[in-house]
Amino acid sequence: MLGRAAQAQAREFEGWVSVLTTLLEPVLILIMGGVVLFIVLAILLPIFDMNQLIR
């Protein structure tokens, strides 16, 4: 009886883990995109500012 209960809880836990992993993947992709955008802007904005000073 305890073995069956353990198997049921293990299946339920695996289900929750798969759902959380599925939901976490797009969030991580968006976070990484934001980090890349921040780095690109940090590099390009000073270049554009220097271009404005020259004119």
Backbone as XML, in Angstrom:
<?xml version="1.0"?>
<chain id="A" units="angstrom">
  <residue number="1" name="MET">
    <atom name="N" x="0.829" y="-1.198" z="0.000"/>
    <atom name="CA" x="0.000" y="0.000" z="0.000"/>
    <atom name="C" x="0.870" y="1.257" z="0.000"/>
  </residue>
  <residue number="2" name="LEU">
    <atom name="N" x="1.905" y="1.255" z="0.854"/>
    <atom name="CA" x="2.784" y="2.418" z="0.894"/>
    <atom name="C" x="3.559" y="2.572" z="-0.416"/>
  </residue>
  <residue number="3" name="GLY">
    <atom name="N" x="3.890" y="1.471" z="-1.041"/>
    <atom name="CA" x="4.594" y="1.522" z="-2.330"/>
    <atom name="C" x="3.747" y="2.201" z="-3.404"/>
  </residue>
  <residue number="4" name="ARG">
    <atom name="N" x="2.476" y="1.864" z="-3.439"/>
    <atom name="CA" x="1.592" y="2.493" z="-4.428"/>
    <atom name="C" x="1.413" y="3.979" z="-4.142"/>
  </residue>
  <residue number="5" name="ALA">
    <atom name="N" x="1.320" y="4.326" z="-2.859"/>
    <atom name="CA" x="1.194" y="5.740" z="-2.502"/>
    <atom name="C" x="2.452" y="6.501" z="-2.905"/>
  </residue>
  <residue number="6" name="ALA">
    <atom name="N" x="3.621" y="5.893" z="-2.700"/>
    <atom name="CA" x="4.875" y="6.536" z="-3.088"/>
    <atom name="C" x="4.957" y="6.706" z="-4.601"/>
  </residue>
  <residue number="7" name="GLN">
    <atom name="N" x="4.520" y="5.710" z="-5.344"/>
    <atom name="CA" x="4.534" y="5.822" z="-6.799"/>
    <atom name="C" x="3.592" y="6.927" z="-7.278"/>
  </residue>
  <residue number="8" name="ALA">
    <atom name="N" x="2.430" y="7.025" z="-6.660"/>
    <atom name="CA" x="1.471" y="8.063" z="-7.047"/>
    <atom name="C" x="2.034" y="9.447" z="-6.764"/>
  </residue>
  <residue number="9" name="GLN">
    <atom name="N" x="2.659" y="9.604" z="-5.611"/>
    <atom name="CA" x="3.244" y="10.906" z="-5.282"/>
    <atom name="C" x="4.429" y="11.223" z="-6.182"/>
  </residue>
  <residue number="10" name="ALA">
    <atom name="N" x="5.204" y="10.234" z="-6.557"/>
    <atom name="CA" x="6.329" y="10.445" z="-7.462"/>
    <atom name="C" x="5.834" y="10.900" z="-8.836"/>
  </residue>
  <residue number="11" name="ARG">
    <atom name="N" x="4.762" y="10.290" z="-9.330"/>
    <atom name="CA" x="4.193" y="10.705" z="-10.617"/>
    <atom name="C" x="3.653" y="12.131" z="-10.543"/>
  </residue>
  <residue number="12" name="GLU">
    <atom name="N" x="2.995" y="12.449" z="-9.440"/>
    <atom name="CA" x="2.455" y="13.792" z="-9.274"/>
    <atom name="C" x="3.583" y="14.819" z="-9.223"/>
  </residue>
  <residue number="13" name="PHE">
    <atom name="N" x="4.655" y="14.481" z="-8.515"/>
    <atom name="CA" x="5.802" y="15.381" z="-8.418"/>
    <atom name="C" x="6.455" y="15.577" z="-9.786"/>
  </residue>
  <residue number="14" name="GLU">
    <atom name="N" x="6.601" y="14.509" z="-10.556"/>
    <atom name="CA" x="7.173" y="14.612" z="-11.899"/>
    <atom name="C" x="6.296" y="15.473" z="-12.799"/>
  </residue>
  <residue number="15" name="GLY">
    <atom name="N" x="4.993" y="15.383" z="-12.621"/>
    <atom name="CA" x="4.081" y="16.227" z="-13.394"/>
    <atom name="C" x="4.275" y="17.698" z="-13.074"/>
  </residue>
  <residue number="16" name="TRP">
    <atom name="N" x="4.386" y="18.028" z="-11.780"/>
    <atom name="CA" x="4.605" y="19.414" z="-11.373"/>
    <atom name="C" x="5.941" y="19.932" z="-11.885"/>
  </residue>
  <residue number="17" name="VAL">
    <atom name="N" x="6.961" y="19.100" z="-11.817"/>
    <atom name="CA" x="8.281" y="19.519" z="-12.288"/>
    <atom name="C" x="8.254" y="19.788" z="-13.787"/>
  </residue>
  <residue number="18" name="SER">
    <atom name="N" x="7.582" y="18.956" z="-14.548"/>
    <atom name="CA" x="7.512" y="19.180" z="-15.994"/>
    <atom name="C" x="6.724" y="20.444" z="-16.325"/>
  </residue>
  <residue number="19" name="VAL">
    <atom name="N" x="5.662" y="20.717" z="-15.586"/>
    <atom name="CA" x="4.880" y="21.936" z="-15.817"/>
    <atom name="C" x="5.721" y="23.165" z="-15.483"/>
  </residue>
  <residue number="20" name="LEU">
    <atom name="N" x="6.408" y="23.142" z="-14.359"/>
    <atom name="CA" x="7.233" y="24.292" z="-13.971"/>
    <atom name="C" x="8.367" y="24.505" z="-14.959"/>
  </residue>
  <residue number="21" name="THR">
    <atom name="N" x="8.969" y="23.444" z="-15.442"/>
    <atom name="CA" x="10.045" y="23.567" z="-16.421"/>
    <atom name="C" x="9.506" y="24.160" z="-17.718"/>
  </residue>
  <residue number="22" name="THR">
    <atom name="N" x="8.337" y="23.721" z="-18.138"/>
    <atom name="CA" x="7.729" y="24.233" z="-19.358"/>
    <atom name="C" x="7.417" y="25.722" z="-19.230"/>
  </residue>
  <residue number="23" name="LEU">
    <atom name="N" x="6.973" y="26.160" z="-18.069"/>
    <atom name="CA" x="6.667" y="27.574" z="-17.861"/>
    <atom name="C" x="7.922" y="28.413" z="-17.677"/>
  </residue>
  <residue number="24" name="LEU">
    <atom name="N" x="8.963" y="27.836" z="-17.145"/>
    <atom name="CA" x="10.169" y="28.591" z="-16.845"/>
    <atom name="C" x="11.002" y="28.881" z="-18.093"/>
  </residue>
  <residue number="25" name="GLU">
    <atom name="N" x="10.948" y="28.036" z="-19.093"/>
    <atom name="CA" x="11.764" y="28.216" z="-20.295"/>
    <atom name="C" x="11.485" y="29.538" z="-21.005"/>
  </residue>
  <residue number="26" name="PRO">
    <atom name="N" x="10.238" y="29.903" z="-21.310"/>
    <atom name="CA" x="10.009" y="31.190" z="-21.981"/>
    <atom name="C" x="10.410" y="32.388" z="-21.123"/>
  </residue>
  <residue number="27" name="VAL">
    <atom name="N" x="10.223" y="32.270" z="-19.828"/>
    <atom name="CA" x="10.607" y="33.368" z="-18.938"/>
    <atom name="C" x="12.118" y="33.577" z="-18.985"/>
  </residue>
  <residue number="28" name="LEU">
    <atom name="N" x="12.877" y="32.504" z="-18.969"/>
    <atom name="CA" x="14.334" y="32.626" z="-19.047"/>
    <atom name="C" x="14.768" y="33.200" z="-20.385"/>
  </residue>
  <residue number="29" name="ILE">
    <atom name="N" x="14.088" y="32.836" z="-21.465"/>
    <atom name="CA" x="14.421" y="33.388" z="-22.775"/>
    <atom name="C" x="14.179" y="34.897" z="-22.786"/>
  </residue>
  <residue number="30" name="LEU">
    <atom name="N" x="13.074" y="35.347" z="-22.208"/>
    <atom name="CA" x="12.797" y="36.781" z="-22.147"/>
    <atom name="C" x="13.818" y="37.522" z="-21.288"/>
  </residue>
  <residue number="31" name="ILE">
    <atom name="N" x="14.214" y="36.925" z="-20.180"/>
    <atom name="CA" x="15.212" y="37.556" z="-19.312"/>
    <atom name="C" x="16.546" y="37.675" z="-20.039"/>
  </residue>
  <residue number="32" name="MET">
    <atom name="N" x="16.954" y="36.615" z="-20.724"/>
    <atom name="CA" x="18.219" y="36.660" z="-21.455"/>
    <atom name="C" x="18.146" y="37.688" z="-22.590"/>
  </residue>
  <residue number="33" name="GLY">
    <atom name="N" x="17.006" y="37.797" z="-23.260"/>
    <atom name="CA" x="16.837" y="38.823" z="-24.287"/>
    <atom name="C" x="16.962" y="40.217" z="-23.714"/>
  </residue>
  <residue number="34" name="GLY">
    <atom name="N" x="16.412" y="40.439" z="-22.526"/>
    <atom name="CA" x="16.543" y="41.735" z="-21.865"/>
    <atom name="C" x="17.985" y="42.056" z="-21.504"/>
  </residue>
  <residue number="35" name="VAL">
    <atom name="N" x="18.719" y="41.061" z="-21.044"/>
    <atom name="CA" x="20.127" y="41.271" z="-20.707"/>
    <atom name="C" x="20.931" y="41.630" z="-21.957"/>
  </residue>
  <residue number="36" name="VAL">
    <atom name="N" x="20.680" y="40.918" z="-23.045"/>
    <atom name="CA" x="21.375" y="41.206" z="-24.306"/>
    <atom name="C" x="21.011" y="42.603" z="-24.802"/>
  </residue>
  <residue number="37" name="LEU">
    <atom name="N" x="19.746" y="42.980" z="-24.729"/>
    <atom name="CA" x="19.324" y="44.319" z="-25.130"/>
    <atom name="C" x="20.023" y="45.384" z="-24.300"/>
  </residue>
  <residue number="38" name="PHE">
    <atom name="N" x="20.130" y="45.173" z="-23.006"/>
    <atom name="CA" x="20.809" y="46.129" z="-22.125"/>
    <atom name="C" x="22.273" y="46.282" z="-22.518"/>
  </residue>
  <residue number="39" name="ILE">
    <atom name="N" x="22.948" y="45.187" z="-22.811"/>
    <atom name="CA" x="24.363" y="45.241" z="-23.189"/>
    <atom name="C" x="24.527" y="45.969" z="-24.526"/>
  </residue>
  <residue number="40" name="VAL">
    <atom name="N" x="23.669" y="45.670" z="-25.492"/>
    <atom name="CA" x="23.765" y="46.334" z="-26.797"/>
    <atom name="C" x="23.520" y="47.826" z="-26.661"/>
  </residue>
  <residue number="41" name="LEU">
    <atom name="N" x="22.511" y="48.205" z="-25.883"/>
    <atom name="CA" x="22.249" y="49.627" z="-25.677"/>
    <atom name="C" x="23.391" y="50.312" z="-24.932"/>
  </residue>
  <residue number="42" name="ALA">
    <atom name="N" x="23.981" y="49.627" z="-23.974"/>
    <atom name="CA" x="25.095" y="50.195" z="-23.227"/>
    <atom name="C" x="26.298" y="50.439" z="-24.135"/>
  </residue>
  <residue number="43" name="ILE">
    <atom name="N" x="26.437" y="49.663" z="-25.193"/>
    <atom name="CA" x="27.546" y="49.853" z="-26.126"/>
    <atom name="C" x="27.207" y="50.913" z="-27.173"/>
  </residue>
  <residue number="44" name="LEU">
    <atom name="N" x="25.990" y="50.897" z="-27.692"/>
    <atom name="CA" x="25.648" y="51.773" z="-28.808"/>
    <atom name="C" x="25.294" y="53.204" z="-28.405"/>
  </residue>
  <residue number="45" name="LEU">
    <atom name="N" x="24.669" y="53.421" z="-27.266"/>
    <atom name="CA" x="24.263" y="54.772" z="-26.890"/>
    <atom name="C" x="25.440" y="55.728" z="-26.742"/>
  </residue>
  <residue number="46" name="PRO">
    <atom name="N" x="26.548" y="55.348" z="-26.122"/>
    <atom name="CA" x="27.685" y="56.283" z="-26.083"/>
    <atom name="C" x="28.247" y="56.591" z="-27.474"/>
  </residue>
  <residue number="47" name="ILE">
    <atom name="N" x="28.192" y="55.619" z="-28.368"/>
    <atom name="CA" x="28.668" y="55.865" z="-29.734"/>
    <atom name="C" x="27.767" y="56.896" z="-30.416"/>
  </residue>
  <residue number="48" name="PHE">
    <atom name="N" x="26.464" y="56.780" z="-30.252"/>
    <atom name="CA" x="25.551" y="57.750" z="-30.845"/>
    <atom name="C" x="25.738" y="59.119" z="-30.211"/>
  </residue>
  <residue number="49" name="ASP">
    <atom name="N" x="25.970" y="59.193" z="-28.914"/>
    <atom name="CA" x="26.210" y="60.474" z="-28.247"/>
    <atom name="C" x="27.475" y="61.132" z="-28.772"/>
  </residue>
  <residue number="50" name="MET">
    <atom name="N" x="28.530" y="60.374" z="-29.004"/>
    <atom name="CA" x="29.752" y="60.938" z="-29.546"/>
    <atom name="C" x="29.518" y="61.452" z="-30.964"/>
  </residue>
  <residue number="51" name="ASN">
    <atom name="N" x="28.685" y="60.766" z="-31.730"/>
    <atom name="CA" x="28.365" y="61.195" z="-33.077"/>
    <atom name="C" x="27.623" y="62.548" z="-33.049"/>
  </residue>
  <residue number="52" name="GLN">
    <atom name="N" x="26.760" y="62.754" z="-32.071"/>
    <atom name="CA" x="26.038" y="64.011" z="-31.944"/>
    <atom name="C" x="26.986" y="65.158" z="-31.557"/>
  </residue>
  <residue number="53" name="LEU">
    <atom name="N" x="28.019" y="64.863" z="-30.768"/>
    <atom name="CA" x="28.967" y="65.898" z="-30.367"/>
    <atom name="C" x="29.805" y="66.374" z="-31.537"/>
  </residue>
  <residue number="54" name="ILE">
    <atom name="N" x="30.083" y="65.502" z="-32.464"/>
    <atom name="CA" x="30.917" y="65.846" z="-33.613"/>
    <atom name="C" x="30.171" y="66.805" z="-34.542"/>
  </residue>
  <residue number="55" name="ARG">
    <atom name="N" x="28.886" y="66.645" z="-34.689"/>
    <atom name="CA" x="28.106" y="67.494" z="-35.600"/>
    <atom name="C" x="27.957" y="68.837" z="-35.034"/>
  </residue>
</chain>
